[in-house]
Amino acid sequence: MSRAKACAVLLTVAALLGIGLGPAAGPAGAADNGRWSVFPAPAGGAKDRTSTSQERQFFTLEAGPGTTVKDKVSVSNLSDAPMQFKIYGADAYNTPRDGGFAVRGPEETSKDVGTWVKLAQGSLTVPPRTRADIPFTLTVPDTATPGDHPGAIVALNTETDKSKGSVAVGVRRAVGARIYLRVSGPSLPALSVENVRVDHGQPWLPGTGSSSAAIHYTLVNRGNVSLLPRLRLKATGLFGNTLLDRQAKGLPLELLPGQQVELTEKWAGAPQFDRVSVRLTVTTDRGELNETAHVSFFAVPWLAAGVLLAGLALLIAWFVVRRRRNRPPRPAEEDSDPDPEGGTAAAAIGVTSVGSRGGQA
């Protein structure tokens, strides 16, 4: 692979992983990267083609299986030069690392709402300081399952960066407007916390440093609606004393249906010698779910424990050896029950022999 192609691939991957889709909640403007923005088109048509104001932050749609929804997406060029874009629909997912909202790239395969979106234009050039409105239809298949189907409409721009001298590097950046589609039918929220484990770190000798723990767990959305998870951690010692009681940090703002994310909670100042029980309780912002998981571990200073066990083993060995050396010798055993017949015969033979010798004399 040439140097130019290698750089292009690296920058393309980095750009696609950083698709800006705006925050999940709260007041905010369109999703943008400072050069262009993507958002639902204002209601009533685009009268001012230079306006970048929007009445909707996301596409929030409801439809039943077999129905079609019509809408428009706006792409605003905020720069002073014309820009070319590829426009496409994509499925959304949670990133495994931190649970962030992300969408499929143009080379990835969408299987859900991203394939239901049909845009009037797949590519376009937008003049500087101008907004373009692109109509689209979203057709829900007859076989669509009830619940939430998140996705986005993405505007992808490809540029050639000539600042690297003789090497032309292709840079791909994308910005998208989120789609929150709910297909009519029963809503089934389901959330679980799984694969809980603890990595405990502490100094070899107690009191020579601080200890810490990392609590690893997996949040799984097993339902058909998006959820805003809340997780509380509580740790108790061997005698029931509370060691930790707090809300988990860094949770995803939104866990999408069928998605899971692996997270880690840092615990500074974890105990250095105790049997610790950790309980994780996961709920949602509306309080409709409440699931728990447990894990236990021993906090032990292993070097000190090893030295103590080795010393104890040596003490036991010394005690055993000393006891054996100080034990008095056992007396020889005598035959306390000789054979009556054997003893009589021996005596008789002895008498006869003596008598015989005496007679000869």
Sequence and secondary structure as in RCSB ss.txt:
>XXXX:A:sequence
MSRAKACAVLLTVAALLGIGLGPAAGPAGAADNGRWSVFPAPAGGAKDRTSTSQERQFFTLEAGPGTTVKDKVSV
SNLSDAPMQFKIYGADAYNTPRDGGFAVRGPEETSKDVGTWVKLAQGSLTVPPRTRADIPFTLTVPDTATPGDHP
GAIVALNTETDKSKGSVAVGVRRAVGARIYLRVSGPSLPALSVENVRVDHGQPWLPGTGSSSAAIHYTLVNRGNV
SLLPRLRLKATGLFGNTLLDRQAKGLPLELLPGQQVELTEKWAGAPQFDRVSVRLTVTTDRGELNETAHVSFFAV
PWLAAGVLLAGLALLIAWFVVRRRRNRPPRPAEEDSDPDPEGGTAAAAIGVTSVGSRGGQA
>XXXX:A:secstr
  HHHHHHHHHHHHHHHT B   SSSS   EE SSEEEEE  TT  S TT    S SSEEEEE TT EEEEEEEE
EE SSS EEEEEEEEEEEE TTT  EEE  TTS   SHHHHEEES SEEEE TTEEEEEEEEEE  TT  SEEEE
EEEEEEEEEEE TTTT  EEEEEEEEEEEEEEESS     EEEEEEEEEEE  SSTTSS  EEEEEEEEEE SSS
 B EEEEEEEE TTS EEEEEE SS  S B TT EEEEEEEEET  SSEEEEEEEEEEETTS  EEEEEEEEEE 
 HHHHHHHHHHHHHHHHHHHHHHHHHS        SS  HHHHHHHHHHHHHHHHHHHHH 
